[in-house]
């Protein structure tokens, strides 16, 4: 217990003695963590936009003209029971015509004539649980009795899924590089505080302090910088994100970004946790390098 109290006392003393270096290190941590946080939010929004577009993928299963009403209900239940199907919506010829009419001009409607709706077949709009399995769902629906034809934008869905995977992979790689860069930046900031106190460290070693004992105050300092820097970075990040999101949506109204409120708590904890981990790793790395030089 006395050892813990001593180490905490050393931490507070060091922070007070090296006020300017502490502030400089904290500013460095906050700046690096804000960049990291904004990148993660940008990547999350890109992935979400691609996923939402991919989720809109539907299969149009057109019914045979002579199918009975009772068979329609049975067929709908059969399709809904398929393991990869999330939703099945029946679209009557009238509903199909009304939907088409909303997208056509008056001349084209006149060309279709009053019997336009009778020329359109009834269909099921089938939504898969995951856009990635749309081909499998289409292959399951196609051979069912009562289905005349199955259509879906398979190529578009595959392109969106491939793009989503690539964006996710690039995001992970870039995030890893940013974390390493952040570790290096914070490590150098902590190394400055270590260098400023090299005489104290040397005295502690001369009186018999082990390397582990010497490291502890600096590890605690790294943890302090990481946690406080992560918390401050979370506040700055979400203030910036809120303003940026409002500006982007104001400029591009149809773009749906992830609301800040739904991200604030999990991402704030994530930044604090990441800051703590980076602070500890950076302090350990800097202190180990310093002791090795000594």
C-alpha positions as CSV (number, residue, x, y, z in Angstrom):
1,X,0.0,0.0,0.0
2,X,2.8,2.4,0.9
3,X,4.5,1.6,-2.4
4,X,1.3,2.5,-4.3
5,X,1.0,5.8,-2.3
6,X,4.7,6.5,-3.1
7,X,4.2,5.9,-6.8
8,X,1.1,8.1,-6.9
9,X,2.9,10.8,-5.1
10,X,5.8,10.6,-7.6
11,X,3.3,10.9,-10.4
12,X,1.7,14.0,-9.0
13,X,5.1,15.5,-8.2
14,X,6.3,14.8,-11.7
15,X,3.2,16.3,-13.3
16,X,3.6,19.5,-11.2
17,X,7.3,19.9,-11.8
18,X,7.1,19.4,-15.5
19,X,3.9,21.4,-16.1
20,X,4.9,22.7,-19.5
21,X,6.0,19.3,-20.7
22,X,2.8,17.7,-19.3
23,X,0.7,20.2,-21.1
24,X,2.7,19.7,-24.3
25,X,2.4,15.9,-24.0
26,X,-1.4,16.2,-23.3
27,X,-1.9,18.4,-26.4
28,X,0.0,15.9,-28.5
29,X,-2.2,13.1,-27.2
30,X,-5.4,15.0,-27.8
31,X,-4.4,16.0,-31.3
32,X,-3.4,12.5,-32.3
33,X,-6.5,10.9,-30.8
34,X,-8.8,13.5,-32.5
35,X,-7.3,12.6,-35.9
36,X,-7.7,8.9,-35.0
37,X,-11.3,9.4,-33.8
38,X,-12.4,11.4,-36.9
39,X,-10.9,8.8,-39.2
40,X,-12.8,6.1,-37.5
41,X,-16.0,8.1,-37.7
42,X,-15.5,8.8,-41.4
43,X,-14.7,5.1,-42.1
44,X,-17.8,4.0,-40.1
45,X,-20.0,6.4,-42.2
46,X,-18.6,5.2,-45.5
47,X,-19.2,1.6,-44.5
48,X,-22.7,2.4,-43.3
49,X,-23.6,4.2,-46.5
50,X,-22.4,1.2,-48.6
51,X,-24.2,-1.3,-46.3
52,X,-27.4,0.7,-46.4
53,X,-27.3,0.8,-50.2
54,X,-26.6,-3.0,-50.4
55,X,-29.5,-3.6,-47.9
56,X,-31.9,-2.1,-50.4
57,X,-31.3,-5.0,-52.8
58,X,-34.5,-7.0,-53.4
59,X,-35.5,-9.9,-55.5
60,X,-38.6,-9.5,-57.7
61,X,-40.2,-12.9,-58.0
62,X,-42.9,-12.6,-60.7
63,X,-45.9,-15.0,-60.4
64,X,-47.5,-17.0,-63.1
65,X,-50.7,-15.5,-64.5
66,X,-52.9,-18.5,-63.7
67,X,-51.9,-18.9,-60.0
68,X,-54.8,-19.2,-57.6
69,X,-55.2,-16.9,-54.6
70,X,-54.8,-19.7,-52.1
71,X,-51.6,-20.7,-53.8
72,X,-50.3,-17.2,-53.5
73,X,-50.6,-17.3,-49.7
74,X,-49.0,-20.7,-49.6
75,X,-46.1,-19.6,-51.8
76,X,-45.6,-16.5,-49.7
77,X,-45.3,-18.6,-46.6
78,X,-42.9,-21.0,-48.3
79,X,-40.6,-18.1,-49.4
80,X,-40.8,-16.5,-45.9
81,X,-39.7,-19.7,-44.3
82,X,-36.4,-19.8,-46.3
83,X,-33.5,-19.4,-44.0
84,X,-31.9,-16.4,-45.7
85,X,-35.1,-14.4,-46.2
86,X,-35.9,-11.4,-44.0
87,X,-39.1,-10.1,-45.6
88,X,-41.6,-11.0,-48.3
89,X,-44.1,-8.4,-49.7
90,X,-46.8,-9.3,-52.2
91,X,-47.3,-6.7,-54.9
92,X,-50.6,-6.9,-56.9
93,X,-50.9,-5.9,-60.6
94,X,-52.7,-2.7,-59.5
95,X,-50.0,-1.8,-56.9
96,X,-47.3,-2.5,-59.5
97,X,-49.0,-0.2,-62.0
98,X,-49.4,2.6,-59.4
99,X,-45.7,2.3,-58.6
100,X,-44.8,2.4,-62.2
101,X,-47.2,5.3,-62.9
102,X,-45.5,7.4,-60.3
103,X,-42.2,7.2,-62.3
104,X,-43.7,7.7,-65.8
105,X,-44.9,10.9,-67.5
106,X,-48.4,11.4,-68.9
107,X,-47.5,10.4,-72.5
108,X,-46.1,7.0,-71.5
109,X,-49.1,6.4,-69.3
110,X,-51.4,7.2,-72.3
111,X,-49.4,4.8,-74.4
112,X,-50.0,2.0,-71.8
113,X,-53.7,2.6,-72.0
114,X,-56.5,1.9,-69.5
115,X,-55.6,-1.7,-69.4
116,X,-52.0,-1.0,-68.3
117,X,-52.4,-2.5,-64.9
118,X,-53.7,-5.8,-66.3
119,X,-50.5,-6.2,-68.4
120,X,-48.3,-6.2,-65.3
121,X,-47.8,-9.5,-63.4
122,X,-48.2,-9.9,-59.7
123,X,-44.9,-10.4,-57.8
124,X,-43.2,-10.9,-54.5
125,X,-40.5,-8.5,-53.4
126,X,-38.1,-10.7,-51.4
127,X,-35.6,-9.1,-49.1
128,X,-32.6,-11.2,-48.0
129,X,-31.2,-11.1,-44.4
130,X,-27.8,-10.1,-45.9
131,X,-27.1,-8.6,-49.3
132,X,-24.2,-11.1,-49.6
133,X,-26.6,-14.1,-49.9
134,X,-29.0,-12.6,-52.5
135,X,-27.8,-15.1,-55.2
136,X,-28.5,-18.0,-52.9
137,X,-32.0,-16.7,-52.1
138,X,-32.7,-16.1,-55.8
139,X,-31.6,-19.7,-56.5
140,X,-34.0,-21.0,-53.8
141,X,-37.0,-19.0,-55.0
142,X,-36.6,-19.6,-58.8
143,X,-37.6,-23.3,-58.9
144,X,-40.7,-22.9,-56.7
145,X,-44.1,-23.8,-58.2
146,X,-46.0,-20.7,-59.3
147,X,-42.9,-18.5,-59.9
148,X,-42.6,-17.4,-63.6
149,X,-39.4,-15.4,-63.4
150,X,-36.9,-14.1,-60.9
151,X,-35.1,-10.7,-61.4
152,X,-32.6,-8.9,-59.2
153,X,-29.7,-6.5,-59.6
154,X,-27.1,-9.2,-58.8
155,X,-24.1,-7.4,-60.4
156,X,-24.8,-4.2,-58.5
157,X,-25.2,-6.0,-55.2
158,X,-22.0,-7.9,-55.8
159,X,-20.1,-4.7,-56.6
160,X,-21.4,-3.0,-53.4
161,X,-20.5,-6.0,-51.3
162,X,-17.0,-6.2,-52.8
163,X,-16.6,-2.4,-52.3
164,X,-17.8,-2.7,-48.7
165,X,-15.2,-5.4,-48.0
166,X,-12.4,-3.4,-49.6
167,X,-13.3,-0.2,-47.7
168,X,-13.4,-2.2,-44.5
169,X,-10.0,-3.8,-45.2
170,X,-8.4,-0.4,-46.2
171,X,-10.0,1.1,-43.1
172,X,-8.4,-1.6,-40.8
173,X,-5.0,-1.1,-42.4
174,X,-5.2,2.7,-42.2
175,X,-6.4,2.5,-38.6
176,X,-3.5,0.2,-37.7
177,X,-1.0,2.7,-39.3
178,X,-2.7,5.6,-37.5
179,X,-2.4,3.8,-34.2
180,X,1.3,3.1,-34.8
181,X,1.9,6.7,-35.7
182,X,0.0,7.9,-32.6
183,X,2.1,5.5,-30.5
184,X,5.3,7.1,-32.0
185,X,4.1,10.6,-31.4
186,X,3.0,10.0,-27.8
187,X,6.1,8.0,-27.2
188,X,8.3,10.9,-28.3
189,X,6.3,13.3,-26.1
190,X,6.8,11.0,-23.1
191,X,10.5,10.6,-23.9
192,X,10.9,14.4,-23.5
193,X,9.6,14.2,-20.0
194,X,11.9,11.2,-19.3
195,X,14.9,13.1,-20.6
196,X,14.0,16.2,-18.5
197,X,14.1,13.9,-15.4
198,X,17.1,11.8,-16.3
199,X,19.1,12.9,-13.3
200,X,16.3,11.8,-10.9
201,X,16.2,8.5,-12.7
202,X,19.9,8.1,-12.4
203,X,19.8,8.8,-8.6
204,X,17.0,6.2,-8.1
205,X,19.2,3.7,-9.9
206,X,22.2,4.5,-7.8
207,X,20.3,3.9,-4.5
208,X,19.2,0.4,-5.8
209,X,15.9,1.0,-7.5
210,X,15.1,-1.7,-10.1
211,X,14.2,-0.9,-13.7
212,X,10.6,-2.1,-12.9
213,X,10.3,0.3,-10.0
214,X,11.7,3.2,-12.1
215,X,9.3,2.5,-14.9
216,X,6.1,2.6,-12.8
217,X,5.7,6.4,-12.4
218,X,6.2,6.8,-16.2
219,X,3.8,4.1,-17.0
220,X,1.3,5.8,-14.7
221,X,2.0,9.1,-16.4
222,X,1.5,7.5,-19.8
223,X,-1.8,6.0,-18.6
224,X,-2.8,9.4,-17.2
225,X,-2.0,11.2,-20.5
226,X,-3.8,8.5,-22.5
227,X,-7.0,8.4,-20.4
228,X,-7.3,12.2,-20.0
229,X,-6.2,12.8,-23.6
230,X,-8.7,10.2,-24.9
231,X,-11.5,11.8,-22.9
232,X,-10.7,15.3,-24.1
233,X,-10.3,14.0,-27.7
234,X,-13.7,12.4,-27.5
235,X,-15.3,15.7,-26.6
236,X,-13.4,17.6,-29.4
237,X,-14.1,14.8,-31.9
238,X,-17.8,14.8,-31.4
239,X,-18.1,18.6,-31.4
240,X,-16.2,18.6,-34.8
241,X,-18.2,15.6,-36.1
242,X,-21.5,17.3,-35.2
243,X,-20.6,20.5,-37.1
244,X,-19.1,18.6,-40.0
245,X,-22.1,16.3,-40.3
246,X,-24.6,19.2,-40.3
247,X,-22.5,21.0,-43.0
248,X,-22.3,17.9,-45.2
249,X,-26.0,17.1,-44.9
250,X,-26.9,20.7,-45.5
251,X,-24.9,20.6,-48.7
252,X,-26.0,17.0,-49.7
253,X,-29.5,16.6,-48.2
254,X,-30.0,13.0,-49.4
255,X,-26.8,11.8,-47.7
256,X,-27.7,9.9,-44.4
257,X,-24.8,10.0,-41.9
258,X,-24.8,8.2,-38.6
259,X,-26.3,10.4,-35.9
260,X,-23.7,11.6,-33.4
261,X,-26.0,10.6,-30.5
262,X,-25.9,6.9,-31.5
263,X,-22.0,7.0,-31.6
264,X,-21.2,9.3,-28.7
265,X,-21.1,6.8,-25.8
266,X,-19.5,3.7,-27.5
267,X,-16.9,5.8,-29.4
268,X,-16.1,7.9,-26.3
269,X,-15.3,4.8,-24.3
270,X,-13.4,3.4,-27.3
271,X,-11.2,6.6,-27.5
272,X,-10.6,6.5,-23.8
273,X,-9.6,2.8,-23.9
274,X,-7.5,3.3,-26.9
275,X,-5.8,6.3,-25.3
276,X,-5.1,4.3,-22.2
277,X,-3.6,1.4,-24.1
278,X,-1.5,3.7,-26.4
279,X,-0.3,5.7,-23.4
280,X,0.9,2.6,-21.5
281,X,2.5,1.1,-24.6
282,X,4.2,4.3,-25.5
283,X,5.5,5.0,-22.0
284,X,6.8,1.4,-21.7
285,X,8.5,1.6,-25.1
286,X,10.1,5.0,-24.3
287,X,11.2,4.0,-20.8
288,X,12.7,0.7,-22.1
289,X,14.6,2.5,-24.8
290,X,15.9,5.1,-22.3
291,X,17.0,2.5,-19.8
292,X,18.7,0.5,-22.5
293,X,20.7,3.6,-23.5
294,X,21.7,4.2,-19.9
